[in-house]
């Protein structure tokens, strides 16, 4: 069967190069589907008021906070808006780890205090875990309410 061999070899080589091409296609398609999950951005929010302070504070003060967390860079960015405090904010932080009604030390101080407070910080793995577990809260302090006038638990935004 000397005459038939080249034809079979040609078909086999052709099939091999096709499958290699398909393999490359499959790999590049898989990369496309994986990429968005790697650079995942999580969104969080908080509603600030005096009732969430521990012990509660009577105030007209209120606020909202939105956060985005880049899980790859571990970068947390925030935008905190507040109004009607008893006086100017003297300090503002993210505190934790603590659940609703529990108090904890500040973990991330806000450099700027005027509303809207915008900024960002790189979190440690432990801080990222506390954030995702809902164990952080935003607290805005005033001279009248040194322990904090308005507070809001940070939770995942749907």
NORBEL-V737932 format. One record per residue. N is the residue number from 1. PSI is psi in radians with two decimals (* if undefined). D_LAST is the distance of its C-alpha to the last C-alpha in Angstrom with 2 decimals. Layout:
# NORBEL-V737932
n=N psi=PSI d_last=D_LAST
n=N psi=PSI d_last=D_LAST
This chain:
# NORBEL-V737932
n=1 psi=0.79 d_last=69.55
n=2 psi=-0.61 d_last=69.68
n=3 psi=-0.50 d_last=68.66
n=4 psi=-0.39 d_last=65.40
n=5 psi=-0.88 d_last=63.82
n=6 psi=-0.66 d_last=62.65
n=7 psi=-0.79 d_last=60.82
n=8 psi=-0.76 d_last=58.86
n=9 psi=-0.74 d_last=58.12
n=10 psi=-0.79 d_last=56.88
n=11 psi=-0.79 d_last=54.53
n=12 psi=-0.78 d_last=53.20
n=13 psi=-0.71 d_last=52.64
n=14 psi=-0.77 d_last=50.92
n=15 psi=-0.70 d_last=48.59
n=16 psi=-0.78 d_last=47.85
n=17 psi=-0.57 d_last=46.94
n=18 psi=-0.81 d_last=44.73
n=19 psi=-0.59 d_last=42.82
n=20 psi=-0.73 d_last=42.42
n=21 psi=-0.73 d_last=40.96
n=22 psi=-0.67 d_last=38.54
n=23 psi=-0.78 d_last=37.57
n=24 psi=-0.74 d_last=36.77
n=25 psi=-0.81 d_last=34.75
n=26 psi=-0.74 d_last=32.77
n=27 psi=-0.79 d_last=32.11
n=28 psi=-0.58 d_last=31.01
n=29 psi=-0.71 d_last=28.67
n=30 psi=-0.71 d_last=27.15
n=31 psi=-0.70 d_last=26.70
n=32 psi=-0.69 d_last=24.83
n=33 psi=-0.47 d_last=22.29
n=34 psi=-0.64 d_last=21.98
n=35 psi=-0.85 d_last=21.73
n=36 psi=-0.60 d_last=18.08
n=37 psi=-0.55 d_last=17.04
n=38 psi=-0.79 d_last=19.57
n=39 psi=1.02 d_last=18.28
n=40 psi=2.42 d_last=14.63
n=41 psi=2.13 d_last=12.56
n=42 psi=2.51 d_last=9.69
n=43 psi=2.44 d_last=7.79
n=44 psi=2.79 d_last=8.22
n=45 psi=2.84 d_last=9.21
n=46 psi=2.53 d_last=12.09
n=47 psi=2.14 d_last=14.19
n=48 psi=2.36 d_last=17.83
n=49 psi=3.01 d_last=20.73
n=50 psi=-0.48 d_last=24.05
n=51 psi=-0.48 d_last=23.27
n=52 psi=-0.19 d_last=21.10
n=53 psi=2.68 d_last=24.14
n=54 psi=1.84 d_last=26.27
n=55 psi=2.76 d_last=28.68
n=56 psi=2.61 d_last=27.04
n=57 psi=2.38 d_last=28.33
n=58 psi=2.02 d_last=29.37
n=59 psi=2.70 d_last=28.32
n=60 psi=-0.15 d_last=27.29
n=61 psi=2.49 d_last=25.15
n=62 psi=2.88 d_last=21.44
n=63 psi=2.96 d_last=18.83
n=64 psi=2.64 d_last=15.33
n=65 psi=2.40 d_last=14.20
n=66 psi=2.51 d_last=11.87
n=67 psi=2.55 d_last=12.26
n=68 psi=2.40 d_last=12.32
n=69 psi=2.04 d_last=13.87
n=70 psi=1.91 d_last=16.14
n=71 psi=-0.40 d_last=16.83
n=72 psi=-0.89 d_last=20.18
n=73 psi=-0.16 d_last=21.63
n=74 psi=0.61 d_last=19.88
n=75 psi=2.10 d_last=19.47
n=76 psi=2.19 d_last=17.19
n=77 psi=2.54 d_last=17.22
n=78 psi=2.77 d_last=16.59
n=79 psi=1.82 d_last=17.12
n=80 psi=2.14 d_last=18.09
n=81 psi=2.38 d_last=19.59
n=82 psi=2.86 d_last=21.76
n=83 psi=2.90 d_last=24.67
n=84 psi=0.56 d_last=27.50
n=85 psi=2.87 d_last=28.28
n=86 psi=-0.27 d_last=31.78
n=87 psi=-3.05 d_last=32.82
n=88 psi=2.60 d_last=31.79
n=89 psi=2.32 d_last=29.30
n=90 psi=-0.34 d_last=31.50
n=91 psi=2.73 d_last=28.84
n=92 psi=2.38 d_last=25.11
n=93 psi=2.96 d_last=23.44
n=94 psi=2.22 d_last=20.64
n=95 psi=2.73 d_last=22.14
n=96 psi=3.14 d_last=21.80
n=97 psi=2.35 d_last=21.71
n=98 psi=2.50 d_last=21.34
n=99 psi=-3.11 d_last=19.37
n=100 psi=2.31 d_last=19.08
n=101 psi=-0.11 d_last=22.66
n=102 psi=2.64 d_last=24.04
n=103 psi=2.59 d_last=25.50
n=104 psi=2.91 d_last=25.69
n=105 psi=2.75 d_last=27.27
n=106 psi=2.43 d_last=25.78
n=107 psi=-0.56 d_last=24.58
n=108 psi=1.89 d_last=23.70
n=109 psi=2.55 d_last=25.75
n=110 psi=2.27 d_last=24.88
n=111 psi=-0.64 d_last=27.99
n=112 psi=2.45 d_last=27.59
n=113 psi=-0.39 d_last=27.30
n=114 psi=2.47 d_last=27.47
n=115 psi=2.35 d_last=24.36
n=116 psi=2.42 d_last=22.37
n=117 psi=2.03 d_last=22.37
n=118 psi=2.50 d_last=21.34
n=119 psi=-3.04 d_last=21.99
n=120 psi=2.79 d_last=21.14
n=121 psi=2.64 d_last=22.45
n=122 psi=2.26 d_last=22.82
n=123 psi=2.66 d_last=21.75
n=124 psi=2.95 d_last=23.86
n=125 psi=-0.70 d_last=22.65
n=126 psi=-0.75 d_last=22.88
n=127 psi=-0.71 d_last=20.84
n=128 psi=-0.70 d_last=18.07
n=129 psi=-0.74 d_last=18.16
n=130 psi=-0.73 d_last=18.09
n=131 psi=-0.89 d_last=15.12
n=132 psi=-0.45 d_last=13.07
n=133 psi=0.01 d_last=14.63
n=134 psi=0.46 d_last=13.50
n=135 psi=0.30 d_last=17.18
n=136 psi=2.61 d_last=17.22
n=137 psi=2.71 d_last=17.57
n=138 psi=2.40 d_last=18.69
n=139 psi=2.27 d_last=22.12
n=140 psi=2.15 d_last=24.31
n=141 psi=2.60 d_last=27.99
n=142 psi=2.97 d_last=30.93
n=143 psi=-0.68 d_last=34.69
n=144 psi=-0.60 d_last=34.61
n=145 psi=1.40 d_last=31.73
n=146 psi=-0.53 d_last=32.39
n=147 psi=-0.09 d_last=30.02
n=148 psi=2.36 d_last=27.15
n=149 psi=-0.73 d_last=26.74
n=150 psi=2.57 d_last=23.00
n=151 psi=2.61 d_last=20.34
n=152 psi=2.27 d_last=16.61
n=153 psi=2.36 d_last=14.89
n=154 psi=2.12 d_last=12.44
n=155 psi=2.79 d_last=9.25
n=156 psi=2.33 d_last=6.34
n=157 psi=2.37 d_last=3.79
n=158 psi=* d_last=0.00
